Amino acid sequence: MTVSRKLRRPAAAVVAVAAVATVLTACSGSDDTAATTAATTTTQSAAATETAAVEGLDAAKAQEIIRTAVSADTSIEDLKKVLDTSLPGVAEALNGFVKGAAKAGYTPDVYTVKSVRADGQDKAIAVTAIKSPHAPEPVDLDLAMVRKDGQWKLAGPAVTTLTSMGR
């Protein structure tokens, strides 16, 4: 008798949820179509705005910048060309990280930019998959990019993110 009471309540809840779902489905109509159309238009407008805001930076360009920055073969002078060097010593800090990371198997080819999105005026985020030689699946990191003097560069916060991985 106790078992049947314990089964009745969950069964009644399942039936109630199914009834509500059926009623909601039956009530959908042209209002849903209008809402979907409005959402699609808004999404397309947002995508157009993002594209305009990230003009000159796509995944391939971001990947070129990032792979140059994380290469142990990149000189400090060349590193300064792909980094926002507003803070003194940022190129040297990244260079130190890169030298150690390369020994651990983190070579430029483990960094793959999946997408780029706007993050304000002259700012973007490069979603970058990093394939660790020590883990089965890549890990996505958001690396900040900034446009300085008309050129896209790896921003200070991205350098901080990368160098903190070496601690």
Buried (B, 14 or more C-beta within 10 A) or exposed (E): EEEEEEEEEEEEEEEEEEEEEEEEEEEEEEEEEEEEEEEEEEEEEEEEEBEEBBEEBBBEBBBBBBBBBBBBEBEEEBBBBBBBBEEEEBBEBBBEBBEEBBEEEBBBEBBBBEEBBBBEEBBBBBBBBBBBEEEEEBEEBEBBBBBEEEEBBBBBBBBBBBBEBBE
